[in-house]
Amino acid sequence: MDISIIVPLYNEEESLPELFDWIAKVMTKHNYSYEIIFINDGSTDHSWKVIEQLQKKAPDVVKGIKFRRNYGKSPALFCGFDMAQGDVVITMDADLQDSPEEIPELYDMIVNQKYDLVSGWKKKRHDGTLTKNIPSKVYNATARKVTGLKLHDMNCGLKAYRNEVVKNIEVYGEMHRYIPYLAKVAGFKKIGEKVVSHQARKFGTSKFGLNRFVNGYLDLFSLWFLAKFGKRPMHFFGFWGSVMFLLGFIAVLVVGGMKWYALSTGTRSPLVTSTPYFYLALTTMILGTQMFLAGFLGELVSRNSAERNNYNIEKTI
């Protein structure tokens, strides 16, 4: 199979028939063998009924996964990646804002130009607002700095992958924002981007929320930490715990030296607790011990972690 197209969706019943027809038109024109995998992420409208109708219309093309409740985009992509059979995997949103006309060029970049992953860049947007564009630019600039990937729009839903890439990355939580970084950490080096068209929304409402930027930064830090120390948490917690313990130990020596000097010179000896060094020593030694233990526990967890991606799937077609 040439292409697997993965479409995660939540309450997009109106756009699905048009999206399917648009994809089918492009695929037929270029004579691709393909499949479309719709992942219904706990929709409360009639999205699943529409998917079932499309599956009856094109049983060799349409596949579907129905979550019993809403889990989020990352779990939907994870299950779609697991099902995908195509040599090239395309992800796109269901709201008609991603154009299927971009698929042939994305396919060419993967197959002929030998990219591992190509991320779309919606250079000119039709839904831009100050409350969305400015935080998005800051977020993407931070992501470029931390990940080392020079992508302008890391969170663009329209992406293309070699099949090997999606089978070797684990997307969970809300990590779909950083799939290119996950691919880089997994060892896939040739990651590029392509300017893609952005369509105005025709149906439904945007799922955008400002809270995603807060979550995005937390996820970015988590990924950075996991990439650096995920398999060796003791190297981080143990090092800083040792540093904190050493500082506390030095502070103890200072307090002890001050007490000894006072006694040896016959001067009035101040109470140990009257000096800030005592509290510095106490705090840093406790923090150092806790961080060291956190590193040790992290080692145990990383060596015995259970499978994270376990979702309640109601139906598969």
Beta strands, then each sheet from edge to edge (+ up, - down):
strand 1: 3-9
strand 2: 34-40
strand 3: 62-67
strand 4: 88-91
strand 5: 117-121
strand 6: 159-162
strand 7: 191-195
strand 8: 313-316
sheet 1: 7+ 5+ 6- 4+ 1+ 2+ 3+ 8-
end
